Amino acid sequence: MREKVEEVINTIRPSLQADGGNIELVGINDGVVEVRLLGACAGCPMSQMTLSNFVEKILRERVPGVKGVKSA
C-alpha cells in the first residue's frame, strides 16, 4: 500500500508546488495516511480543506484500503 500511496502523492505534489507548497508521506496506520504539508501549505488556513477535499479524496479513489488522511 505504501508504494501506491507514494505514487499518488507524487501525482498530487505538482499541484501543491505550483502554489509554493509540498507534501510528504509520514506513515500509514490501519488505512489512515499521515502526511505533512510543507512550504506555503504548512501555514495556510486552507490546509485542512486541501487535506480533506483534495489529498484524501484522491487517495481514497486511487488506493484501495485508504480510510482517511491526517496531518502530521
Protein Blocks (a to p, Z undefined) as FASTA:
>chain_A
ZZmmmmmmmmmmmmmmmnopacddfbdcehiacdddehjllmpcklmmmmmmmmmmmmmm
mmghiabdcdZZ
